[in-house]
Amino acid sequence: MRTTITVLFWLTLGIWLLAGISAVLTKGSSLRLSGMLSALGGILTVVGGIAVAIHGRSVTIVATAMARSHSVAIGTFTFSATPLSSLFLVLLGVVATAVALYAPKYHRFPLPVGRDSENSRGWRAGEGFSVGTYTLFYNLTLMAALAVLLAGDVVTFLVFWETTSLCAWLLVAKQHDQKPVRKAALMFLIFAEVGFGFIITAFVLLATRVGTLSLSGIATLAHTLSTPEKSLIFVLAVVGFGIKAGMVPMHIWSPGAYSFAPSDGSAFIAGFVTNLGIYGIALFSFYLFAYGPAWWGILVMVGGAISAVLGVLYALAEKDSKRFLAYSSIENIGIILVAIGAGLIFRSYGILPLATFLLLAALYHMLNHGVYKTLLFLEAGVVERTARTRDMDRLGGLIHRMGTTTVITLIGTLSIAALPPLNGFVSEWLIFQGLFQGFRIPEHAAGVLVVAGGACLALTGGLAISAFTRSFGISFLGIPRSRGAQAADETSSPISGPLFLAILCIGLAVGAPAVLVVLSRITGWVTRINIEPKLVVGNLTVIPAHTNFSAFSPTYLAVFLVAVSIVPITIYFLSRPRAKSSRAPVWDGGILSYKPRMQNTATTYANPTRVTFRRLYQPDVHLQRASDDPAGRSGPVQYRFQITPLFELYVYAPIIRIFNRLGEVVKPIQSGNVNLYLAYVFIAFLVAVLVR
């Protein structure tokens, strides 16, 4: 087993490197070979991840010394595949395969030009990196991400974590000749480096206190640390990895990064890179630290609940389809963190089966989120390139021109809205069932908090249905609102990548019992608690950890809903009139013709929500009329609505002002005078001598 898995992963690294080099050598003129190689590497990664998960134990791949002094290793790169990382390996392979099937056709699309190419913020696409260079950066990101998941020690983890962040930054900065893109890429890089600072501090404190760099060794010795030491390290890790995941209030980098990166890059960042933050939090929460106080879980759960609610509320107010999906990612990350936090609370009170169950539900939702969020970003790219806009208020009627894209997007929309029988519903149902068992916690305050977390997710779920009904309905139904939407054509659009993910959305729901069996092996390795016998019983029924609470079968539910839908379809076809039909004008209330402007827009659809939560949004509304004719003939009316960026305005703006003032203070130090610089060197030398 070890030899097979080792060969798979080393072969994958070589294939992805070859895919990147081939794209550069051909200067992007033929991306088909690069895409085929990248997809092959993704498939091998999926196979390797499944093999490790089924194996149920860690598999050491290789350990190579970086440097030696007197036959003692100063640092090493250690690679080891664990059951916890196996699920993320599967997700990495799935996302890499889908993007590889999508990218060659996507990058052959002409860049949007003209008036309709502007999104809601007036940005136009530029050139930036060549397609070949961009593809090289993308494949290097895949390699670095794979190395992070296989890292067996602190040095390996940190080196390749930073490499992944820098490569992902290059993906965001693809069209760097545009000022908004440079600003978004800089924001991404700043938050990535700040997060890395927290992560490296947590790892250094942990490794120095236990006396080893091996992750497995740290997990074995971490119990020797005092609770205050572990708590400090845990908080540092949650903040560092939370920045990568897009946890509120460290989320402000994500809307810009997702919005300005090419759609295959933003799909990879949203579908996988942010989930690396979840991997880090799960690594510290359940593997490196086998026990912690209840407030750890409360901290994570409250942060997740705030992220979920605010994420979906900000999504409801967005017209730009990619920024909308960015805020939706924040919402889903929040849902995952709520489950992880509740699991930590149950663990602190010794209720290990429910702690294990909630970790399983969180990992399941993480996998589902990676699949359907990648799908939706890929399809957003198709719509942007064919309709030449991302503004929902300029779309409409795409169902009549892009039938296949509409069906695939609908599957992703139903999945992310957690509607049965698709995969998002199954994982969210599992999380709800775990949260609503908070009454099993002996301390009432903690139990109420867990149930309140479930109530927050219920609010989030209702708002998410409204948000995605708005997104899909405004974009695909009705009649076109712009020339670009009217001329949209999917003839040359990439279909295979999104279709692959749509099939997975269905398979992860219908095959949920089999998925849960594999996940139970992963969580059993992490928590040493095997819940498989109590989780999936006969007749494909799923039970959330306790037999006296609830049960259901995702497979039977899917079959039932399909069977029920056959009835109205049959009635429709059997009841169609056999005689010739005739058309006649009907009363239309005096409307001579139906115009696109008579339809609901994304802005008007979300107005009730904006009114209800106006204290959160603090809207800036501008209404401008062509004239103030008292007879009502005012002419065109322009309505503009803008949300006040609360976190940017009240959290980050003061910090930026402090740093700007500090910069003004220290600016005279860099005077350009060589004699002054020599004086600095002399003073530093004197200080060093005195300290010694």
C-alpha positions, 0 to 999 in steps of 0.5 A: 500500500505504501509503495503504491500511494508513494508512486501515485503522489510522486507521479502526480507532482511530475504530471502537474509540473509537465502540464505547466511547462507544456503550457509555457512552451506552447505559449498557451496556443494549445492548452489541450495537452496541458489540460489533459495532463492536469486532469490526469494528475487530478484523477491520480490524486482522487485515487490516492486520497480514496486509497488512504481513506480506505486504508484508515492509517497514515502512510509515510511517503518520504523524508528528505534532509534539507541540511545536515551539520555533524550528521544531525538533520537541521531541517527535513521535508517529511511527507505523510498521507493521513486519513484526515488529509485524504478527504482534502486530497480527494477534493483537490483532485476533483477540483483539479480535474474539473478545472482542467476539463474547463480551462482550455475552452474557457481561455479561448473565449474572446475577452469581454469588450465594449459597454456590456463587458462592464460589471456592476463596478465598471471594471473591464478585463485586461490582458496581464499574464499570458495564458501559458504563464498563468497555466504554469502558475496554476499547476504550481499551485496544485503541486504546492497544495498537494505538498501541504496536505502531505506535510508530515512535519512543521517545516514542510507544512509552513514552506508549502503553505506559503508557496500555495499562498504566493502561487494563488496570489499570482492567479488573482493577479493574472490581469495585473495591468488593471488597477482594481486587479492589482488592488485586489491581489495586494489585499489577498497577499496582505491577508495571506501574509498576516495569516501566515504570521499567526500560523507560523507563530502557533507552530513555532510555539507548539514545536518548541514546547513539545520538542519535535517538528513531526506532526504525529510527534506533536499530537502524541506529546501535546497533552504535556502542555498546560491549558493556557499554553494550548489555548494561546496556540489554538487561538493563534491557529484559528485566526491564521487559518480563519483568514485563509478560510475567509472567516468574518471579520477577516473576510474582506480579501475574498470578494475582490480576489474571487471577482478579479481572478479568471473564473478557473482560478477563482473556482480553484481558490473558492473550491479548494484553497479556502478549504485549506483553512478548514483543514488547518483548523481541523488539524489543530482542533481534533488531531494535534490537540485531543482535548480542550476547554469548552470555550474553544468550541464556543469561539469557533462556533460563534465565529462561524455563526456570524460568518454564516449569517453575515455572508448570506446577508451580504450576498443578498445585496450583491448584483455582481455574480462572482462577488455574490458567490464570494459572500456565499463562500463565507456563508458556507465556511461559517456553516462548517465552522459552526459544526466544528465548534459544536463538536469541540463543545461536545468533546469538552464534556466527554460526549465523544460520539456526537463530537465525532459525528459533528466533525464528520458532518463538517467534513462532508459539508466541506466536500460538498461546498468544494464541489458545488462552489467550483461548479458555480464559479465555472458557470459564472465564467461561462455566463460572463464570457458569453453574455459579456457581463456579470451584472445580474441586472443586465442578464436574463433569458439565458434559459432560452439560449444556454440550455445546458448551462442552465440545467447544470447551474440549476443543479449547483444552485439547488445543491448550495441552497440545501434543497433535497435530494442533492448533496448540500441538503444531506450535509446540512441536515446532518449538521442540524441533527447534531446541533439540535442534540445540544440538550445532551450537554450537562451544562445548560448554558453550553447546550443552549448555545449549541442549539442557538447555533442551529437557529442561526443556521436555520436563518442562514438556510432560509436566506440562502434559498432566497439569495439563490432563487434571486441569483438563478431567476434573475440571470436565467429566467425572464427576457434579456436585459442587455444586448450581451444577454440577448446574443449569448450562445453556449456553442463553444462553452466548456461543458464537461468540467461543470457537468462532471461536478453536477454529476458529483452533486447528485452522486454525493447525495444518492450515495451518501451512505457509502460516503458516510462510511468512508468519512466515519473511517477518517473521523475514527482515526482522528478521534479514536471513536468509531461511529460507523455501526451507529451511523449507517444501518440497514436499508441505507438509513442514516442515524445521527449518533443516537438511535432515539433522535432521528433517522432518514435515508438520502437514497430513498428520498432521492428515489421518492422525489424522482418518482413523485415528479414523474406523476405531473410530467405524465399528466402534462403529456397525457392532457395535452390537447390533440386538436389544433390550437389557435392564438388570440390577443388577451387583455393586457391591462393596456400594456402595448409591449412587455419591456425588459425594464418591466421585470424584477431586478436583483435590486428590487428582489432583495429590497425586503431583506435590505429594509429588514436589515437596514441597520446592518447594511446602512445603505447609501441610496441615490435617486435622480430624476431627469426633471421634477415635472409636477405632472409626473412626466419626470423622464428617466429615473436613476436609482443607485444603492450602495452598502456601507462596508462596515468592517472596512470602515470601522475596523480596518480603516483606523488600522490603516490610518495608524500605519500611515501615520507611523510611516510618516514618522519613520519616513525621514530615516530613509533619507538617501544619505549614505553617511547616515546609513553608515551611522546606522550600521555603526550604531547597530554594531555598537549595540551588538557588542554591548549586548554580547 
